[in-house]
Amino acid sequence: MSNTTFRRHFPHIAREITESRSTPGGSSSGEERQSRLDTVVARNAKLKITNRTLKGHLKLAAAQIQRLASESAQLRQALEASAKVTRIGTARQPRPWKVNV
């Protein structure tokens, strides 16, 4: 992700990074840095769990869409067959070309 995109979508995090870089190295205590690190690690773990859950939901939704599409095609074919509908523009087998020598 480019810096511009990161700053546009996550301005609060970009500000925190800028502030942490602009402060002299010894100004924040080790406990404060550890506390921030613990917060980030906990937030990251929570996001990983949420991401895993959402991936599962997405896979399930895709499977349902595939099933419904297949079922819809079968029902449409059955309906057209029972109503004796003739499809126009169906794919035909190509005719072999005759070569006159």
N, CA, C and O atoms as a GROMACS GRO file, in nm:
protein
  404
    1MET      N    1   0.086  -0.116   0.000
    1MET     CA    2   0.000   0.000   0.000
    1MET      C    3   0.091   0.123   0.000
    1MET      O    4   0.188   0.130   0.076
    2SER      N    5   0.061   0.218  -0.083
    2SER     CA    6   0.144   0.338  -0.091
    2SER      C    7   0.120   0.426   0.031
    2SER      O    8   0.018   0.415   0.099
    3ASN      N    9   0.215   0.514   0.057
    3ASN     CA   10   0.203   0.605   0.172
    3ASN      C   11   0.080   0.694   0.160
    3ASN      O   12   0.010   0.716   0.259
    4THR      N   13   0.054   0.745   0.040
    4THR     CA   14  -0.061   0.833   0.021
    4THR      C   15  -0.191   0.761   0.051
    4THR      O   16  -0.277   0.816   0.119
    5THR      N   17  -0.206   0.640   0.001
    5THR     CA   18  -0.327   0.562   0.027
    5THR      C   19  -0.341   0.533   0.175
    5THR      O   20  -0.450   0.544   0.230
    6PHE      N   21  -0.230   0.497   0.239
    6PHE     CA   22  -0.234   0.470   0.383
    6PHE      C   23  -0.277   0.594   0.460
    6PHE      O   24  -0.363   0.586   0.547
    7ARG      N   25  -0.218   0.708   0.428
    7ARG     CA   26  -0.253   0.833   0.497
    7ARG      C   27  -0.397   0.874   0.472
    7ARG      O   28  -0.463   0.928   0.561
    8ARG      N   29  -0.447   0.847   0.352
    8ARG     CA   30  -0.585   0.884   0.318
    8ARG      C   31  -0.686   0.798   0.395
    8ARG      O   32  -0.788   0.849   0.443
    9HIS      N   33  -0.658   0.670   0.406
    9HIS     CA   34  -0.754   0.579   0.469
    9HIS      C   35  -0.735   0.563   0.619
    9HIS      O   36  -0.830   0.528   0.690
   10PHE      N   37  -0.615   0.588   0.668
   10PHE     CA   38  -0.588   0.572   0.811
   10PHE      C   39  -0.515   0.695   0.866
   10PHE      O   40  -0.401   0.683   0.911
   11PRO      N   41  -0.578   0.813   0.863
   11PRO     CA   42  -0.508   0.935   0.905
   11PRO      C   43  -0.467   0.933   1.052
   11PRO      O   44  -0.362   0.987   1.088
   12HIS      N   45  -0.549   0.871   1.137
   12HIS     CA   46  -0.516   0.869   1.279
   12HIS      C   47  -0.389   0.787   1.306
   12HIS      O   48  -0.307   0.824   1.390
   13ILE      N   49  -0.372   0.677   1.236
   13ILE     CA   50  -0.252   0.594   1.253
   13ILE      C   51  -0.130   0.667   1.196
   13ILE      O   52  -0.022   0.663   1.254
   14ALA      N   53  -0.149   0.734   1.083
   14ALA     CA   54  -0.038   0.810   1.023
   14ALA      C   55   0.009   0.920   1.117
   14ALA      O   56   0.129   0.945   1.130
   15ARG      N   57  -0.088   0.987   1.183
   15ARG     CA   58  -0.052   1.092   1.280
   15ARG      C   59   0.027   1.034   1.396
   15ARG      O   60   0.126   1.092   1.440
   16GLU      N   61  -0.018   0.918   1.446
   16GLU     CA   62   0.052   0.853   1.557
   16GLU      C   63   0.196   0.818   1.519
   16GLU      O   64   0.288   0.837   1.598
   17ILE      N   65   0.214   0.768   1.399
   17ILE     CA   66   0.348   0.732   1.353
   17ILE      C   67   0.434   0.857   1.340
   17ILE      O   68   0.550   0.858   1.382
   18THR      N   69   0.377   0.964   1.283
   18THR     CA   70   0.451   1.088   1.267
   18THR      C   71   0.491   1.144   1.403
   18THR      O   72   0.604   1.189   1.422
   19GLU      N   73   0.398   1.142   1.497
   19GLU     CA   74   0.427   1.195   1.631
   19GLU      C   75   0.534   1.112   1.701
   19GLU      O   76   0.621   1.167   1.768
   20SER      N   77   0.527   0.980   1.687
   20SER     CA   78   0.625   0.895   1.754
   20SER      C   79   0.764   0.914   1.694
   20SER      O   80   0.864   0.901   1.765
   21ARG      N   81   0.773   0.945   1.566
   21ARG     CA   82   0.902   0.969   1.502
   21ARG      C   83   0.958   1.106   1.538
   21ARG      O   84   1.079   1.124   1.549
   22SER      N   85   0.868   1.204   1.557
   22SER     CA   86   0.914   1.340   1.582
   22SER      C   87   0.959   1.362   1.727
   22SER      O   88   1.034   1.455   1.754
   23THR      N   89   0.914   1.277   1.820
   23THR     CA   90   0.956   1.292   1.959
   23THR      C   91   1.094   1.233   1.977
   23THR      O   92   1.126   1.132   1.913
   24PRO      N   93   1.176   1.292   2.061
   24PRO     CA   94   1.310   1.235   2.085
   24PRO      C   95   1.298   1.093   2.140
   24PRO      O   96   1.198   1.059   2.203
   25GLY      N   97   1.399   1.012   2.116
   25GLY     CA   98   1.396   0.870   2.150
   25GLY      C   99   1.366   0.839   2.295
   25GLY      O  100   1.302   0.738   2.322
   26GLY      N  101   1.410   0.922   2.391
   26GLY     CA  102   1.392   0.888   2.531
   26GLY      C  103   1.272   0.954   2.596
   26GLY      O  104   1.256   0.944   2.717
   27SER      N  105   1.185   1.023   2.517
   27SER     CA  106   1.077   1.099   2.580
   27SER      C  107   0.963   1.011   2.630
   27SER      O  108   0.900   1.044   2.730
   28SER      N  109   0.934   0.899   2.562
   28SER     CA  110   0.826   0.813   2.610
   28SER      C  111   0.886   0.699   2.691
   28SER      O  112   0.993   0.648   2.659
   29SER      N  113   0.815   0.661   2.793
   29SER     CA  114   0.868   0.558   2.882
   29SER      C  115   0.853   0.420   2.819
   29SER      O  116   0.773   0.399   2.728
   30GLY      N  117   0.931   0.326   2.869
   30GLY     CA  118   0.925   0.189   2.820
   30GLY      C  119   0.790   0.126   2.848
   30GLY      O  120   0.740   0.047   2.768
   31GLU      N  121   0.731   0.160   2.962
   31GLU     CA  122   0.599   0.106   2.996
   31GLU      C  123   0.493   0.156   2.899
   31GLU      O  124   0.404   0.081   2.859
   32GLU      N  125   0.503   0.284   2.862
   32GLU     CA  126   0.405   0.340   2.770
   32GLU      C  127   0.416   0.273   2.633
   32GLU      O  128   0.315   0.241   2.570
   33ARG      N  129   0.540   0.251   2.587
   33ARG     CA  130   0.560   0.183   2.459
   33ARG      C  131   0.508   0.039   2.465
   33ARG      O  132   0.446  -0.009   2.370
   34GLN      N  133   0.532  -0.029   2.576
   34GLN     CA  134   0.484  -0.166   2.593
   34GLN      C  135   0.333  -0.169   2.595
   34GLN      O  136   0.271  -0.260   2.538
   35SER      N  137   0.272  -0.070   2.660
   35SER     CA  138   0.126  -0.062   2.665
   35SER      C  139   0.068  -0.045   2.525
   35SER      O  140  -0.031  -0.108   2.489
   36ARG      N  141   0.131   0.043   2.446
   36ARG     CA  142   0.084   0.063   2.308
   36ARG      C  143   0.103  -0.064   2.226
   36ARG      O  144   0.016  -0.101   2.146
   37LEU      N  145   0.215  -0.130   2.246
   37LEU     CA  146   0.240  -0.255   2.174
   37LEU      C  147   0.137  -0.361   2.210
   37LEU      O  148   0.086  -0.430   2.122
   38ASP      N  149   0.105  -0.373   2.338
   38ASP     CA  150   0.003  -0.469   2.382
   38ASP      C  151  -0.132  -0.437   2.319
   38ASP      O  152  -0.206  -0.527   2.278
   39THR      N  153  -0.165  -0.308   2.311
   39THR     CA  154  -0.291  -0.266   2.250
   39THR      C  155  -0.295  -0.305   2.102
   39THR      O  156  -0.395  -0.357   2.053
   40VAL      N  157  -0.185  -0.279   2.033
   40VAL     CA  158  -0.179  -0.312   1.890
   40VAL      C  159  -0.186  -0.463   1.868
   40VAL      O  160  -0.255  -0.509   1.777
   41VAL      N  161  -0.116  -0.538   1.951
   41VAL     CA  162  -0.119  -0.684   1.938
   41VAL      C  163  -0.259  -0.738   1.964
   41VAL      O  164  -0.305  -0.827   1.892
   42ALA      N  165  -0.327  -0.686   2.065
   42ALA     CA  166  -0.464  -0.732   2.095
   42ALA      C  167  -0.558  -0.694   1.981
   42ALA      O  168  -0.643  -0.775   1.942
   43ARG      N  169  -0.544  -0.573   1.929
   43ARG     CA  170  -0.630  -0.529   1.818
   43ARG      C  171  -0.606  -0.615   1.695
   43ARG      O  172  -0.700  -0.652   1.624
   44ASN      N  173  -0.480  -0.648   1.669
   44ASN     CA  174  -0.445  -0.732   1.555
   44ASN      C  175  -0.504  -0.872   1.568
   44ASN      O  176  -0.556  -0.927   1.471
   45ALA      N  177  -0.498  -0.929   1.688
   45ALA     CA  178  -0.555  -1.062   1.711
   45ALA      C  179  -0.705  -1.061   1.688
   45ALA      O  180  -0.761  -1.154   1.628
   46LYS      N  181  -0.770  -0.957   1.736
   46LYS     CA  182  -0.915  -0.946   1.718
   46LYS      C  183  -0.950  -0.933   1.570
   46LYS      O  184  -1.046  -0.994   1.523
   47LEU      N  185  -0.871  -0.854   1.496
   47LEU     CA  186  -0.895  -0.838   1.352
   47LEU      C  187  -0.873  -0.969   1.276
   47LEU      O  188  -0.944  -0.997   1.181
   48LYS      N  189  -0.775  -1.047   1.318
   48LYS     CA  190  -0.751  -1.176   1.253
   48LYS      C  191  -0.870  -1.270   1.272
   48LYS      O  192  -0.911  -1.340   1.178
   49ILE      N  193  -0.925  -1.272   1.391
   49ILE     CA  194  -1.042  -1.356   1.418
   49ILE      C  195  -1.160  -1.311   1.335
   49ILE      O  196  -1.230  -1.392   1.274
   50THR      N  197  -1.183  -1.180   1.331
   50THR     CA  198  -1.294  -1.124   1.252
   50THR      C  199  -1.273  -1.156   1.104
   50THR      O  200  -1.368  -1.194   1.036
   51ASN      N  201  -1.152  -1.141   1.056
   51ASN     CA  202  -1.121  -1.170   0.916
   51ASN      C  203  -1.148  -1.316   0.883
   51ASN      O  204  -1.205  -1.346   0.778
   52ARG      N  205  -1.108  -1.407   0.970
   52ARG     CA  206  -1.131  -1.550   0.949
   52ARG      C  207  -1.282  -1.579   0.943
   52ARG      O  208  -1.327  -1.656   0.858
   53THR      N  209  -1.357  -1.517   1.032
   53THR     CA  210  -1.503  -1.536   1.033
   53THR      C  211  -1.566  -1.485   0.904
   53THR      O  212  -1.651  -1.552   0.844
   54LEU      N  213  -1.523  -1.367   0.860
   54LEU     CA  214  -1.578  -1.309   0.738
   54LEU      C  215  -1.542  -1.390   0.615
   54LEU      O  216  -1.622  -1.402   0.522
   55LYS      N  217  -1.421  -1.447   0.612
   55LYS     CA  218  -1.383  -1.534   0.501
   55LYS      C  219  -1.474  -1.656   0.494
   55LYS      O  220  -1.514  -1.698   0.386
   56GLY      N  221  -1.506  -1.712   0.610
   56GLY     CA  222  -1.598  -1.826   0.613
   56GLY      C  223  -1.736  -1.789   0.562
   56GLY      O  224  -1.798  -1.865   0.488
   57HIS      N  225  -1.784  -1.671   0.602
   57HIS     CA  226  -1.914  -1.624   0.554
   57HIS      C  227  -1.913  -1.603   0.403
   57HIS      O  228  -2.010  -1.634   0.334
   58LEU      N  229  -1.802  -1.549   0.353
   58LEU     CA  230  -1.791  -1.524   0.210
   58LEU      C  231  -1.791  -1.654   0.130
   58LEU      O  232  -1.856  -1.664   0.026
   59LYS      N  233  -1.720  -1.755   0.179
   59LYS     CA  234  -1.718  -1.885   0.111
   59LYS      C  235  -1.858  -1.947   0.110
   59LYS      O  236  -1.901  -2.004   0.009
   60LEU      N  237  -1.927  -1.936   0.222
   60LEU     CA  238  -2.062  -1.991   0.231
   60LEU      C  239  -2.157  -1.918   0.135
   60LEU      O  240  -2.239  -1.981   0.068
   61ALA      N  241  -2.146  -1.785   0.129
   61ALA     CA  242  -2.231  -1.707   0.039
   61ALA      C  243  -2.203  -1.743  -0.106
   61ALA      O  244  -2.297  -1.756  -0.186
   62ALA      N  245  -2.077  -1.760  -0.143
   62ALA     CA  246  -2.042  -1.797  -0.280
   62ALA      C  247  -2.098  -1.934  -0.315
   62ALA      O  248  -2.147  -1.955  -0.426
   63ALA      N  249  -2.090  -2.028  -0.222
   63ALA     CA  250  -2.145  -2.161  -0.247
   63ALA      C  251  -2.297  -2.156  -0.265
   63ALA      O  252  -2.352  -2.226  -0.350
   64GLN      N  253  -2.363  -2.073  -0.186
   64GLN     CA  254  -2.509  -2.059  -0.198
   64GLN      C  255  -2.546  -1.998  -0.333
   64GLN      O  256  -2.643  -2.040  -0.396
   65ILE      N  257  -2.469  -1.898  -0.377
   65ILE     CA  258  -2.496  -1.835  -0.507
   65ILE      C  259  -2.478  -1.936  -0.619
   65ILE      O  260  -2.559  -1.941  -0.712
   66GLN      N  261  -2.373  -2.017  -0.611
   66GLN     CA  262  -2.352  -2.120  -0.713
   66GLN      C  263  -2.467  -2.219  -0.715
   66GLN      O  264  -2.515  -2.257  -0.822
   67ARG      N  265  -2.510  -2.262  -0.598
   67ARG     CA  266  -2.620  -2.358  -0.589
   67ARG      C  267  -2.747  -2.298  -0.648
   67ARG      O  268  -2.817  -2.364  -0.725
   68LEU      N  269  -2.777  -2.173  -0.613
   68LEU     CA  270  -2.898  -2.109  -0.663
   68LEU      C  271  -2.893  -2.088  -0.814
   68LEU      O  272  -2.995  -2.102  -0.882
   69ALA      N  273  -2.776  -2.054  -0.868
   69ALA     CA  274  -2.763  -2.036  -1.012
   69ALA      C  275  -2.788  -2.168  -1.085
   69ALA      O  276  -2.856  -2.172  -1.187
   70SER      N  277  -2.732  -2.275  -1.032
   70SER     CA  278  -2.751  -2.406  -1.093
   70SER      C  279  -2.898  -2.448  -1.086
   70SER      O  280  -2.955  -2.496  -1.184
   71GLU      N  281  -2.958  -2.429  -0.970
   71GLU     CA  282  -3.099  -2.465  -0.951
   71GLU      C  283  -3.188  -2.381  -1.042
   71GLU      O  284  -3.285  -2.433  -1.098
   72SER      N  285  -3.157  -2.254  -1.057
   72SER     CA  286  -3.235  -2.166  -1.143
   72SER      C  287  -3.228  -2.212  -1.288
   72SER      O  288  -3.330  -2.212  -1.358
   73ALA      N  289  -3.109  -2.250  -1.334
   73ALA     CA  290  -3.095  -2.298  -1.472
   73ALA      C  291  -3.174  -2.425  -1.495
   73ALA      O  292  -3.238  -2.441  -1.599
   74GLN      N  293  -3.171  -2.516  -1.398
   74GLN     CA  294  -3.247  -2.641  -1.411
   74GLN      C  295  -3.397  -2.613  -1.415
   74GLN      O  296  -3.470  -2.671  -1.496
   75LEU      N  297  -3.443  -2.524  -1.327
   75LEU     CA  298  -3.586  -2.491  -1.325
   75LEU      C  299  -3.629  -2.421  -1.454
   75LEU      O  300  -3.738  -2.446  -1.506
   76ARG      N  301  -3.543  -2.333  -1.506
   76ARG     CA  302  -3.576  -2.264  -1.631
   76ARG      C  303  -3.587  -2.366  -1.745
   76ARG      O  304  -3.678  -2.357  -1.827
   77GLN      N  305  -3.495  -2.462  -1.751
   77GLN     CA  306  -3.500  -2.565  -1.856
   77GLN      C  307  -3.626  -2.648  -1.843
   77GLN      O  308  -3.691  -2.679  -1.943
   78ALA      N  309  -3.662  -2.685  -1.721
   78ALA     CA  310  -3.784  -2.766  -1.700
   78ALA      C  311  -3.908  -2.687  -1.741
   78ALA      O  312  -3.998  -2.742  -1.803
   79LEU      N  313  -3.912  -2.559  -1.706
   79LEU     CA  314  -4.027  -2.476  -1.743
   79LEU      C  315  -4.037  -2.460  -1.893
   79LEU      O  316  -4.146  -2.471  -1.950
   80GLU      N  317  -3.925  -2.434  -1.959
   80GLU     CA  318  -3.927  -2.418  -2.104
   80GLU      C  319  -3.965  -2.549  -2.174
   80GLU      O  320  -4.035  -2.547  -2.275
   81ALA      N  321  -3.920  -2.660  -2.120
   81ALA     CA  322  -3.955  -2.790  -2.179
   81ALA      C  323  -4.104  -2.817  -2.164
   81ALA      O  324  -4.168  -2.866  -2.257
   82SER      N  325  -4.159  -2.786  -2.048
   82SER     CA  326  -4.302  -2.813  -2.027
   82SER      C  327  -4.390  -2.716  -2.106
   82SER      O  328  -4.503  -2.751  -2.143
   83ALA      N  329  -4.341  -2.596  -2.132
   83ALA     CA  330  -4.418  -2.498  -2.210
   83ALA      C  331  -4.386  -2.507  -2.358
   83ALA      O  332  -4.440  -2.432  -2.439
   84LYS      N  333  -4.298  -2.599  -2.393
   84LYS     CA  334  -4.256  -2.621  -2.532
   84LYS      C  335  -4.202  -2.492  -2.595
   84LYS      O  336  -4.241  -2.454  -2.705
   85VAL      N  337  -4.112  -2.428  -2.523
   85VAL     CA  338  -4.050  -2.305  -2.571
   85VAL      C  339  -3.929  -2.343  -2.656
   85VAL      O  340  -3.847  -2.426  -2.617
   86THR      N  341  -3.920  -2.279  -2.772
   86THR     CA  342  -3.806  -2.300  -2.859
   86THR      C  343  -3.713  -2.180  -2.842
   86THR      O  344  -3.755  -2.065  -2.858
   87ARG      N  345  -3.590  -2.207  -2.810
   87ARG     CA  346  -3.494  -2.098  -2.791
   87ARG      C  347  -3.440  -2.055  -2.927
   87ARG      O  348  -3.410  -2.138  -3.013
   88ILE      N  349  -3.428  -1.926  -2.944
   88ILE     CA  350  -3.371  -1.870  -3.066
   88ILE      C  351  -3.227  -1.830  -3.035
   88ILE      O  352  -3.197  -1.774  -2.930
   89GLY      N  353  -3.142  -1.861  -3.127
   89GLY     CA  354  -3.003  -1.821  -3.110
   89GLY      C  355  -2.924  -1.912  -3.020
   89GLY      O  356  -2.826  -1.869  -2.959
   90THR      N  357  -2.963  -2.036  -3.011
   90THR     CA  358  -2.885  -2.129  -2.931
   90THR      C  359  -2.758  -2.163  -3.006
   90THR      O  360  -2.753  -2.150  -3.129
   91ALA      N  361  -2.659  -2.204  -2.936
   91ALA     CA  362  -2.531  -2.239  -2.999
   91ALA      C  363  -2.550  -2.364  -3.084
   91ALA      O  364  -2.599  -2.466  -3.037
   92ARG      N  365  -2.513  -2.353  -3.207
   92ARG     CA  366  -2.524  -2.466  -3.299
   92ARG      C  367  -2.387  -2.524  -3.322
   92ARG      O  368  -2.284  -2.458  -3.304
   93GLN      N  369  -2.388  -2.649  -3.364
   93GLN     CA  370  -2.261  -2.713  -3.399
   93GLN      C  371  -2.213  -2.652  -3.531
   93GLN      O  372  -2.291  -2.637  -3.624
   94PRO      N  373  -2.086  -2.616  -3.539
   94PRO     CA  374  -2.036  -2.558  -3.664
   94PRO      C  375  -2.038  -2.663  -3.776
   94PRO      O  376  -2.006  -2.780  -3.755
   95ARG      N  377  -2.075  -2.617  -3.892
   95ARG     CA  378  -2.077  -2.708  -4.008
   95ARG      C  379  -1.936  -2.723  -4.061
   95ARG      O  380  -1.860  -2.626  -4.070
   96PRO      N  381  -1.902  -2.844  -4.096
   96PRO     CA  382  -1.768  -2.861  -4.154
   96PRO      C  383  -1.764  -2.796  -4.292
   96PRO      O  384  -1.859  -2.809  -4.370
   97TRP      N  385  -1.657  -2.728  -4.322
   97TRP     CA  386  -1.642  -2.661  -4.451
   97TRP      C  387  -1.606  -2.764  -4.557
   97TRP      O  388  -1.526  -2.855  -4.535
   98LYS      N  389  -1.669  -2.746  -4.673
   98LYS     CA  390  -1.636  -2.832  -4.787
   98LYS      C  391  -1.525  -2.765  -4.865
   98LYS      O  392  -1.533  -2.647  -4.900
   99VAL      N  393  -1.425  -2.839  -4.892
   99VAL     CA  394  -1.314  -2.785  -4.970
   99VAL      C  395  -1.320  -2.848  -5.108
   99VAL      O  396  -1.310  -2.970  -5.123
  100ASN      N  397  -1.338  -2.764  -5.209
  100ASN     CA  398  -1.340  -2.813  -5.347
  100ASN      C  399  -1.199  -2.799  -5.405
  100ASN      O  400  -1.142  -2.690  -5.411
  101VAL      N  401  -1.144  -2.911  -5.446
  101VAL     CA  402  -1.009  -2.909  -5.501
  101VAL      C  403  -1.014  -2.935  -5.647
  101VAL      O  404  -0.910  -2.938  -5.713
   0.00000   0.00000   0.00000
